[in-house]
Amino acid sequence: MEQNIDFHLKEALVHLETALNQSVRDILENDSAKKEIGSKWEHFLGEFIGQVRDKGKKSRINLLSFITFPRIR
């Protein structure tokens, strides 16, 4: 049985939290790692937003339009 959307989003959050914690730890241990880690996050976020846009163009459904950004905390 295919997992539902909630499952995948929760799993993604677990992985993102791990990556965030590792990023903070690495920078605290080595301040010169900021640029490399920042680049990794920039690449990840760019890829994610790019995928959302590409899926939106292909499906004609803009998932970002369903999100009320002021509610995000």
matplotlib code that plots the C-alpha trace (Angstrom):
import matplotlib.pyplot as plt

x = [0.0, 1.3, 2.0, -0.1, 1.0, 1.1, 3.5, 5.9, 5.8, 6.5, 9.4, 10.7, 10.5, 12.5, 15.2, 15.2, 15.5, 18.5, 20.1, 19.5, 21.0, 24.1, 24.4, 24.4, 26.8, 29.2, 29.2, 29.7, 32.7, 34.1, 33.1, 34.7, 32.1, 29.4, 29.9, 29.8, 26.8, 25.0, 25.6, 24.2, 21.0, 20.8, 21.0, 18.4, 15.9, 16.4, 15.9, 12.7, 11.2, 12.2, 10.4, 7.3, 7.3, 8.0, 5.2, 2.9, 3.6, 3.1, 0.0, -1.3, -1.7, 0.4, 0.7, 2.3, -0.9, -2.7, -0.4, -1.1, 2.4, 1.5, 0.2, 3.6, 5.5]
y = [0.0, 3.4, 5.7, 8.8, 12.4, 13.1, 10.2, 11.5, 15.1, 13.9, 11.8, 14.8, 16.9, 14.3, 14.3, 18.1, 18.4, 16.0, 18.1, 21.3, 19.9, 18.6, 22.0, 23.9, 21.3, 21.6, 25.4, 25.5, 23.1, 24.9, 28.4, 28.3, 25.7, 28.4, 29.0, 25.3, 24.5, 27.6, 26.5, 23.0, 24.6, 27.0, 24.1, 22.1, 24.9, 25.8, 22.2, 21.9, 25.2, 24.2, 20.9, 22.5, 24.9, 22.2, 20.0, 23.0, 23.8, 20.2, 19.6, 23.1, 23.0, 25.5, 24.0, 27.2, 29.1, 27.0, 28.1, 31.2, 32.3, 34.7, 31.7, 29.9, 30.2]
z = [0.0, -0.9, 2.0, 2.3, 1.9, 5.7, 6.1, 3.5, 4.8, 8.4, 7.1, 5.2, 8.3, 10.3, 7.6, 7.5, 11.2, 11.1, 8.4, 10.3, 13.5, 11.6, 9.9, 13.2, 14.8, 11.8, 11.9, 15.7, 15.3, 12.3, 11.6, 8.1, 7.1, 6.8, 3.1, 2.2, 4.3, 3.1, -0.4, 0.3, 1.7, -1.2, -3.6, -1.7, -1.5, -5.1, -6.2, -4.1, -5.3, -8.9, -8.5, -7.2, -10.1, -12.7, -11.3, -11.3, -15.0, -16.1, -14.0, -14.1, -10.3, -8.4, -4.9, -3.6, -4.4, -1.7, 1.0, 3.1, 3.9, 6.8, 8.7, 8.4, 11.7]

ax = plt.figure().add_subplot(projection="3d")
ax.plot(x, y, z, "-o")
ax.set_aspect("equal")
plt.show()
